[in-house]
Amino acid sequence: MDLKNNIKVIDSFQKVINSLYMLIQVLRVIGIAFLAIQAMKLMLSKAD
């Protein structure tokens, strides 16, 4: 019984880690997109 509970805890912990990893990946993509937009704005403002 104790082993089954440990496996459940480890499984839920792994799910939490995976969801955090997905959140970090999404934030990285948003950050990269933001930097790209800022760079484009900067280049366009320099062109004027």
FINUDREN-59033 format. One record per residue (C-alpha): z, x, y. Coordinates in pm, 1 decimal, padded with zeros to 6 digits, m for minus. Each point is the difference from the previous one (the first is absolute). Layout:
# FINUDREN-59033
       c3       c1       c2
        Z        X        Y
...
# end
This chain:
# FINUDREN-59033
       c3       c1       c2
  00000.0  00000.0  00000.0
  00089.0  00280.9  00238.1
 m00329.5  00177.6 m00067.4
 m00197.2 m00317.1  00079.9
  00183.5 m00033.5  00331.0
 m00073.1  00364.1  00082.9
 m00367.3 m00051.3 m00074.4
 m00005.4 m00308.3  00226.3
  00169.6  00195.1  00280.4
 m00242.3  00289.8 m00038.8
 m00295.6 m00241.4 m00003.7
  00112.9 m00178.3  00316.1
  00070.0  00336.5  00166.5
 m00351.5  00112.1 m00091.2
 m00140.6 m00320.1  00152.8
  00191.8  00069.0  00321.4
 m00132.2  00357.6  00009.5
 m00356.0 m00123.2 m00058.5
  00027.1 m00258.9  00276.7
  00140.4  00261.3  00238.8
 m00286.5  00231.4 m00092.3
 m00249.5 m00279.6  00073.2
  00172.0 m00064.8  00334.0
 m00024.7  00368.5  00090.4
 m00369.2  00003.6 m00093.1
 m00065.6 m00306.6  00218.8
  00186.4  00159.3  00290.9
 m00203.9  00319.7 m00043.7
 m00325.6 m00194.7  00011.2
  00114.2 m00188.3  00311.1
  00106.1  00327.9  00162.0
 m00333.2  00165.0 m00075.1
 m00189.0 m00302.2  00134.5
  00214.5  00006.6  00315.2
 m00068.4  00370.1  00052.4
 m00372.5 m00054.9 m00052.2
 m00003.5 m00282.5  00255.1
  00193.3  00214.5  00248.9
 m00245.0  00287.7 m00049.3
 m00296.6 m00232.6  00053.7
  00158.5 m00140.3  00317.8
  00063.0  00351.7  00126.0
 m00357.4  00107.9 m00068.0
 m00141.4 m00310.6  00165.0
  00218.3  00042.9  00307.6
 m00105.7  00366.2  00028.5
 m00366.8 m00105.8 m00020.1
  00041.2 m00213.4  00312.6
# end
